[in-house]
Amino acid sequence: MKLTKYAERHKNKHLEIFARSYGNSKFDASFHDDDVFPYLPNLPAGYVYSPGSGVAIAMKSVEAHYDDMVGECIKGHKFACASFGLTKGYCTIHVGNEFLRLRAGDWVMFDDGIAHSVYATAKWYGFAVQVLKKNKPRSKKIIVNNEGVSK
């Protein structure tokens, strides 16, 4: 997965006010999960937001960069990617050679180990949150007549 839009027009007044009040361009505006997570859009099946990994953002553009994993890994999950969403404004997000124009309420998932950047002509507000993917259960093999059969 490079760049996938998973929510459109997910406008939420609480998220907008929170990002406008606390967001900045230093990526240090972290928040308590209970203040924001209940208002975020639902992720695709098999994914969850990583506890302690979100930041509120208020800025114009972000130069191309790579991110390290942050937050807490929940048992039975692994770090997968990042989530990014706008609460106010417009921007274009680039991930590798893919790009999407986003407007308020749009949310995307992308591999933040790939160079990514955001460009806009005016200040926008939003959130970045890391995402976990539920580990696939290991298949058990049962030996039947010396043949492996998946259970």
Rosetta silent file (secondary structure, phi, psi, omega in degrees, C-alpha in Angstrom):
SEQUENCE: MKLTKYAERHKNKHLEIFARSYGNSKFDASFHDDDVFPYLPNLPAGYVYSPGSGVAIAMKSVEAHYDDMVGECIKGHKFACASFGLTKGYCTIHVGNEFLRLRAGDWVMFDDGIAHSVYATAKWYGFAVQVLKKNKPRSKKIIVNNEGVSK
SCORE:     score description
SCORE:     0.000 S_00000001
   1 L     0.000  125.174  173.892    0.000    0.000    0.000 S_00000001
   2 L  -101.487  -59.449 -175.419    1.385    3.379   -0.961 S_00000001
   3 E  -146.069  116.711 -176.366   -1.511    5.830   -0.774 S_00000001
   4 E  -133.574  124.573  174.987   -5.146    4.918   -0.088 S_00000001
   5 E   -82.839  125.605 -179.305   -8.066    7.238    0.650 S_00000001
   6 E  -116.984   -5.467  176.178  -10.295    5.583    3.257 S_00000001
   7 E  -151.042  138.773  176.111  -12.641    8.410    4.212 S_00000001
   8 L  -126.195  141.969  177.019  -14.202   11.331    2.365 S_00000001
   9 L    54.799   34.048  174.952  -16.072   14.249    3.822 S_00000001
  10 L   -84.764   74.142 -178.741  -15.562   13.005    7.373 S_00000001
  11 L   -89.885  130.284 -177.897  -16.080   16.481    8.775 S_00000001
  12 L  -138.789  120.729 -176.215  -16.195   16.673   12.531 S_00000001
  13 H   -60.505  -39.007  179.546  -16.448   19.974   14.418 S_00000001
  14 H   -60.326  -46.281  179.458  -14.598   18.571   17.446 S_00000001
  15 H   -63.220  -41.429 -179.539  -11.598   17.561   15.285 S_00000001
  16 H   -62.428  -47.117 -179.974  -11.573   20.918   13.517 S_00000001
  17 H   -64.164  -42.323 -179.427  -11.617   22.898   16.765 S_00000001
  18 H   -61.920  -47.319 -179.288   -8.981   20.638   18.330 S_00000001
  19 H   -64.594  -40.813  179.099   -6.605   20.971   15.351 S_00000001
  20 H   -66.102  -35.551 -176.923   -7.105   24.754   15.189 S_00000001
  21 H   -78.422  -38.011 -171.028   -6.506   25.092   18.944 S_00000001
  22 H  -117.259  -17.796 -176.690   -3.514   22.778   19.378 S_00000001
  23 L   -65.377  149.113  176.097   -2.033   22.029   15.955 S_00000001
  24 E  -149.674 -176.003 -178.226    1.340   23.419   14.950 S_00000001
  25 L  -101.077    8.587 -178.069    4.099   22.935   12.382 S_00000001
  26 L   -97.633   -4.292 -177.587    6.584   21.288   14.786 S_00000001
  27 L    58.634   31.179  178.260    4.868   17.872   14.910 S_00000001
  28 L  -118.907   10.261 -179.746    4.941   18.032   18.705 S_00000001
  29 L   -88.237   66.835  179.604    1.241   18.719   19.345 S_00000001
  30 E   -75.770  166.588 -176.103    0.462   15.271   20.691 S_00000001
  31 L  -145.627  163.224  174.940   -2.829   14.596   22.417 S_00000001
  32 L   -75.140  131.613 -175.950   -4.524   12.156   24.734 S_00000001
  33 H   -50.894  -39.209 -177.529   -6.115    9.436   22.593 S_00000001
  34 H   -64.297  -21.758 -179.797   -9.514    9.891   24.293 S_00000001
  35 H   -76.177  -23.876 -172.124   -9.606   13.525   23.104 S_00000001
  36 H  -128.651  -42.884 -172.821   -9.427   12.623   19.401 S_00000001
  37 H   -51.696  -40.488 -179.329   -9.646    8.886   18.590 S_00000001
  38 H   -63.292  -17.205 -176.422  -13.448    8.601   19.087 S_00000001
  39 H  -100.683   -7.633  179.957  -13.922   11.274   16.403 S_00000001
  40 L   -73.987  154.150  178.695  -11.570    9.831   13.768 S_00000001
  41 L   -68.637  156.316  177.183  -13.067    7.982   10.793 S_00000001
  42 L   -66.321  137.050  175.977  -13.262    4.191   10.856 S_00000001
  43 L   -82.348  161.937  173.877  -10.233    2.482    9.362 S_00000001
  44 L   -58.503  156.670 -179.417  -10.532   -0.372    6.857 S_00000001
  45 L   -53.181  138.337  176.955  -11.092   -3.811    8.428 S_00000001
  46 L    92.278   -3.299 -179.647   -8.014   -5.244   10.144 S_00000001
  47 E  -118.717  150.342  174.671   -6.474   -1.856   11.054 S_00000001
  48 E  -140.857  155.166  175.144   -6.524    0.202   14.281 S_00000001
  49 E   -72.814  139.649 -179.378   -5.066    3.546   15.315 S_00000001
  50 L   -80.266  122.215  179.699   -1.832    3.196   17.311 S_00000001
  51 L   -57.735  139.103  175.266   -2.210    4.511   20.876 S_00000001
  52 L    73.412   16.953 -173.702   -0.033    7.514   21.690 S_00000001
  53 L  -112.776   -0.342 -172.718    0.967    8.164   18.085 S_00000001
  54 L   -90.934  149.409  172.752   -1.159   11.126   16.989 S_00000001
  55 E  -135.843  143.050  173.415   -0.241   14.743   16.399 S_00000001
  56 E   -89.707  139.449 -173.846   -2.385   17.753   15.516 S_00000001
  57 E  -127.378  141.409  172.696   -0.967   19.779   12.628 S_00000001
  58 E  -142.014  106.571 -177.162   -1.417   23.367   11.418 S_00000001
  59 E  -165.362 -176.403 -179.270    0.854   24.347    8.547 S_00000001
  60 L  -105.076  -57.144 -178.349    1.217   25.049    4.851 S_00000001
  61 L  -137.890  155.990  178.084    3.689   22.535    3.386 S_00000001
  62 E  -128.440  122.928  179.026    5.812   19.619    4.561 S_00000001
  63 E   -65.460  158.191  179.016    9.053   18.770    2.766 S_00000001
  64 E   -58.125  134.247 -178.792    9.643   15.184    1.607 S_00000001
  65 E  -159.976  171.602  174.746   10.650   12.984    4.544 S_00000001
  66 L  -118.521  151.511  179.069   10.427    9.494    6.077 S_00000001
  67 L  -116.346  147.660  170.621    8.949    8.749    9.512 S_00000001
  68 L   -88.033  158.221  177.486    9.987    6.406   12.281 S_00000001
  69 L   -72.735  138.995  176.328    7.337    4.380   14.051 S_00000001
  70 L  -133.528  173.479  178.479    5.926    5.969   17.198 S_00000001
  71 L    88.687 -169.678 -176.872    3.179    5.095   19.631 S_00000001
  72 L  -109.758  140.309  176.496    2.355    1.805   21.265 S_00000001
  73 L   -93.240  127.199  179.494    2.007   -1.541   19.550 S_00000001
  74 L   -83.232  140.829  179.224   -1.064   -3.471   20.683 S_00000001
  75 L   -53.803  134.256  179.212   -0.618   -7.196   21.280 S_00000001
  76 L    86.782    4.997  179.200   -1.510   -9.124   18.139 S_00000001
  77 E  -126.120  166.995  173.633   -0.824   -6.143   15.854 S_00000001
  78 E  -137.901  155.103  177.775    2.168   -4.747   13.974 S_00000001
  79 E   -63.560  135.778 -176.043    3.034   -1.261   12.770 S_00000001
  80 E  -120.223  -54.708 -171.466    1.659   -0.803    9.280 S_00000001
  81 E  -167.500 -166.208  178.011    1.495    2.758    8.066 S_00000001
  82 E  -119.518  157.191  175.625    0.341    6.279    8.832 S_00000001
  83 E  -118.643  142.284 -179.798   -3.028    7.972    8.608 S_00000001
  84 E  -140.680  133.692  179.818   -3.417   11.601    7.629 S_00000001
  85 E  -144.635  148.784  178.554   -6.563   13.676    7.528 S_00000001
  86 E  -100.079  137.509  173.793   -7.616   17.262    6.975 S_00000001
  87 E  -106.910  -21.458 -179.962  -10.099   19.059    9.177 S_00000001
  88 E  -155.755  131.408  174.902   -9.836   22.445    7.431 S_00000001
  89 L   105.473 -168.589 -179.999   -8.313   23.547    4.127 S_00000001
  90 E  -135.885  152.079  174.331   -6.905   21.877    1.006 S_00000001
  91 E  -163.356  171.712  173.097   -3.572   20.259    0.157 S_00000001
  92 E  -120.878  126.439  177.683   -1.883   17.725   -2.096 S_00000001
  93 E  -103.863  134.174  178.214   -0.138   14.760   -0.491 S_00000001
  94 E  -115.018  130.805  175.147    2.665   12.989   -2.364 S_00000001
  95 E  -132.159  111.594 -173.729    3.819    9.473   -1.417 S_00000001
  96 L    60.003 -126.088  179.340    6.554    8.139   -3.684 S_00000001
  97 L  -101.432   12.325  177.385    5.303    8.841   -7.212 S_00000001
  98 E  -103.639  152.275  175.008    1.597    8.898   -6.238 S_00000001
  99 E  -149.855  155.485  176.337   -0.380   11.942   -5.167 S_00000001
 100 E  -140.169  139.861  172.146   -3.897   12.911   -4.114 S_00000001
 101 E   -88.290  127.831 -177.459   -5.541   16.289   -3.696 S_00000001
 102 E  -114.231  148.143  173.027   -7.283   16.382   -0.335 S_00000001
 103 E  -127.072  170.931 -178.323   -9.984   18.633    1.049 S_00000001
 104 L   -51.513  130.134  179.665  -11.419   18.941    4.536 S_00000001
 105 L    98.404   -9.016  178.135  -12.802   15.591    5.652 S_00000001
 106 L   -87.358  138.835  179.368  -10.521   13.431    3.478 S_00000001
 107 E  -132.401  136.778 -179.586   -8.373   10.803    5.201 S_00000001
 108 E  -127.776  157.001  170.498   -5.640    8.659    3.664 S_00000001
 109 E  -117.423  144.574  178.883   -3.396    5.782    4.728 S_00000001
 110 E  -157.707  159.685  177.200    0.117    5.445    3.363 S_00000001
 111 L   -78.037  106.565 -176.701    3.453    3.759    3.971 S_00000001
 112 L   -79.622    5.264  170.749    5.374    6.413    5.890 S_00000001
 113 L   -85.009   -6.747  175.306    8.611    4.540    5.180 S_00000001
 114 L   -99.619  141.786  179.795    8.290    5.926    1.635 S_00000001
 115 L   -53.665  129.707 -179.940    9.249    9.581    1.061 S_00000001
 116 E  -140.378  152.740 -177.930    6.122   11.695    1.492 S_00000001
 117 E  -151.628  164.416  178.787    5.309   15.396    1.456 S_00000001
 118 E  -133.168  132.436  179.156    2.369   17.793    1.601 S_00000001
 119 E  -126.726  140.028  178.666    1.975   20.952   -0.460 S_00000001
 120 L  -152.920  160.820  177.819   -0.611   23.696   -0.153 S_00000001
 121 L   -96.047  -10.491  178.899   -1.064   27.351   -1.044 S_00000001
 122 L  -144.854  164.474  179.934   -2.613   28.224    2.326 S_00000001
 123 L   -62.427  139.437  176.443   -2.517   26.972    5.895 S_00000001
 124 E  -128.603  164.863 -179.613   -4.448   23.768    6.584 S_00000001
 125 E  -127.148  142.414  179.538   -5.317   21.870    9.770 S_00000001
 126 E  -175.316 -162.617 -177.209   -5.338   18.147   10.341 S_00000001
 127 E  -138.767  149.626  169.393   -3.959   15.081   12.100 S_00000001
 128 E  -124.921  129.697 -178.227   -1.337   12.420   11.538 S_00000001
 129 E  -139.818  134.776  177.495   -1.782    9.111   13.386 S_00000001
 130 E   -78.443  155.160 -172.476    0.122    5.877   12.980 S_00000001
 131 E  -123.791  142.303  176.406   -1.832    2.735   12.144 S_00000001
 132 E  -109.774  148.889  175.683   -1.465   -0.881   13.234 S_00000001
 133 E  -113.865  135.379  179.655   -2.470   -3.945   11.251 S_00000001
 134 E   -67.349  130.670  177.502   -3.809   -7.024   12.998 S_00000001
 135 L   -63.455  142.148  174.803   -1.418   -9.928   12.605 S_00000001
 136 L   -74.164  136.340  177.979   -2.756  -12.829   10.580 S_00000001
 137 L   -65.287  143.656  178.237   -3.184  -15.910   12.751 S_00000001
 138 L   -70.861  136.290  178.424   -0.663  -18.607   12.013 S_00000001
 139 L   -76.961  140.561  177.950   -2.148  -21.558   10.197 S_00000001
 140 L   -97.714  139.726  178.345   -1.891  -24.838   12.043 S_00000001
 141 E  -108.379  136.488  177.151   -0.999  -27.928   10.109 S_00000001
 142 E  -113.425  134.224  178.488   -2.403  -31.314   10.913 S_00000001
 143 E   -87.903  118.033  177.988   -0.678  -34.382    9.569 S_00000001
 144 E  -126.446  115.843 -178.672   -3.177  -36.693    7.878 S_00000001
 145 L    51.660   45.446  178.609   -1.706  -39.703    6.038 S_00000001
 146 L    60.777   20.058  175.607    1.692  -37.944    5.929 S_00000001
 147 E  -117.701  137.452  177.197    0.188  -34.957    4.081 S_00000001
 148 E   -76.499  126.845  177.203    0.054  -31.447    5.503 S_00000001
 149 E  -123.698  125.694  178.605   -3.475  -30.145    5.700 S_00000001
 150 E   -71.223  139.150  178.197   -4.138  -26.572    6.796 S_00000001
 151 L  -103.677    0.000    0.000   -6.596  -26.224    9.601 S_00000001
